[in-house]
Amino acid sequence: MDVFVSRSGGLAGLRLVWHVHVDEQPDRDDWYLLIRQVPWEQVPPVPPEPDRYVYRIRCEPHEATLAERQLTGPWRRLVDRVQETSEPERARPANGSDRGLKRPATPPGRDA
Amino acid sequence: MTRMPRPSPHPSRHAAIVPPYLLARIAASDDPRFDVAADAARRSLVRDWSMLEWRITGEPPTFVIHDHAARDERPAAAPGTGPRPDRRISDAENDDVLPGRLVRREGQPDTGDRAVDEAYDGLGDTFEMFARVFARDSIDDAGMPLEATVHFGDHYDNAFWDGERMVFGDGDGEIFRSFTSSLSVVGHELAHGVTERTARLRYQGQSGALNEHVSDVFGALVEQYSMGQDAESATWLIGEGVFTDAVEGRAIRSMIEPGTAYDDDVLGRDPQPAHFDRYIDTDEDNGGVHLNSGIPNRAFALAAVELGGFAWEHAGRVWYDVLTSGRLRPTSDFRAFASEIVRAANDRYGATSREARAIAAGWAEVGLGVPPAP
């Protein structure tokens, strides 16, 4: 199983994508539990806030788009964990209907 | 920071309508009723002051010095002499809870915390431009306090407007520095508040890119206004100085040459399109609002540079006219916006004026030419 987190927007409009192969993780059972806790079908639409980030989170068969301030509870824990586990890749803007999360990205991010 | 512009290498090409002696009298006026006019006159006069006259007199006109001194003495200025800002800067102390702890109120001295003081000064400059050039009293035109939070989040790489306040991160230190370090960024965020209280452009797709565009326009104008910079000498960059030295880039956007602000091994190349033919259709970023804003940005910058002089005095006024006209809808697209801008330019300056022609040419250059009215 794979989890993708794509963060777009922000004042600079830069897009970052994080990707975790859950089955390769030593704590994969914890990952499965967390992914089950996420309320995938309960993301109410909210008015966008100028220059805030937009998160698209995908884990087949689920996909959800959240405003930055909707990242609370299990959503926050999942995104934090994905960001702690993998290095982000910087990606060109995804065009049209392309969901954008599998596109080859530009070289990996600068090491932290 | 100085108000006195360096003489332009391209002196104004058009004849002034108001004779210089009258401008000088208006400029020298201390009458608070003429605050906006005096300011505009000072700027017109400085703009039209030829390099020859500068050399003959050996010093800039006295009202410029007077103006500069008045600015330095601002805290002691008499109350009730026009709109005054009411700034409140809070410190999130690297947490992500808003508003944070209030650390500087209006009139209080520098705190020594760079982000706090940059936000305070930047909001002051932005307030001053809106008040003196556009006669607008704060975000809501009714004296609304200007609230900002700095040191938001942990190495937070962003700044935003949340509907009530401007919020600034410190940056990660590797790619981004503090977002308060750029006056165009502070102006950009405050302008989001103005758009929210006026045209209410929906933050999605083309209307969202126009919302971003309006913020870039006023962000750039604040920077130019605070430096007394004319359109030809302006950088037209948004966020100059927010990248660290490690990044191959000048700023996060270029209004005059979208797509050229950075080209870096890690960040990639600035993806902004400069022409409507290359509009980016995407689901990300609320429909590419930070990408497609390059298209109207270029139309504005081209018109302003073509007209020369101070951009807030011509193109800026037309854009502000449209923003506050009540004629835009929340879902207005690029063509509707361009059409309103051309109409407003015709209304303000006349359809055959050089202002109207330069503005129409700007839109045509980015593929959004407006057909003449029947």
Chai-1 contact restraints between the chains, C-beta under 6 A:
chainA,res_idxA,chainB,res_idxB,connection_type,confidence,min_distance_angstrom,max_distance_angstrom,comment,restraint_id
A,S8,B,E284,contact,1.0,0.0,6.0,A-B,restraint_1
A,S8,B,D285,contact,1.0,0.0,6.0,A-B,restraint_2
A,G9,B,D285,contact,1.0,0.0,6.0,A-B,restraint_3
A,G10,B,N158,contact,1.0,0.0,6.0,A-B,restraint_4
A,L11,B,N158,contact,1.0,0.0,6.0,A-B,restraint_5
A,L11,B,A159,contact,1.0,0.0,6.0,A-B,restraint_6
A,A12,B,I252,contact,1.0,0.0,6.0,A-B,restraint_7
A,G13,B,D285,contact,1.0,0.0,6.0,A-B,restraint_8
A,G13,B,H290,contact,1.0,0.0,6.0,A-B,restraint_9
A,G13,B,L291,contact,1.0,0.0,6.0,A-B,restraint_10
A,R15,B,E284,contact,1.0,0.0,6.0,A-B,restraint_11
A,P48,B,Y203,contact,1.0,0.0,6.0,A-B,restraint_12
A,P48,B,N286,contact,1.0,0.0,6.0,A-B,restraint_13
A,E49,B,F160,contact,1.0,0.0,6.0,A-B,restraint_14
A,E49,B,D162,contact,1.0,0.0,6.0,A-B,restraint_15
A,P50,B,W161,contact,1.0,0.0,6.0,A-B,restraint_16
A,P50,B,H192,contact,1.0,0.0,6.0,A-B,restraint_17
A,P50,B,Y203,contact,1.0,0.0,6.0,A-B,restraint_18
A,D51,B,F160,contact,1.0,0.0,6.0,A-B,restraint_19
A,R52,B,F160,contact,1.0,0.0,6.0,A-B,restraint_20
A,R90,B,G268,contact,1.0,0.0,6.0,A-B,restraint_21
A,P93,B,P271,contact,1.0,0.0,6.0,A-B,restraint_22
A,P93,B,I280,contact,1.0,0.0,6.0,A-B,restraint_23
A,P93,B,T282,contact,1.0,0.0,6.0,A-B,restraint_24
A,P93,B,L291,contact,1.0,0.0,6.0,A-B,restraint_25
A,A94,B,T282,contact,1.0,0.0,6.0,A-B,restraint_26
A,A94,B,E284,contact,1.0,0.0,6.0,A-B,restraint_27
A,N95,B,T282,contact,1.0,0.0,6.0,A-B,restraint_28
A,G96,B,D281,contact,1.0,0.0,6.0,A-B,restraint_29
A,T106,B,G268,contact,1.0,0.0,6.0,A-B,restraint_30
A,R110,B,E174,contact,1.0,0.0,6.0,A-B,restraint_31
A,R110,B,V266,contact,1.0,0.0,6.0,A-B,restraint_32
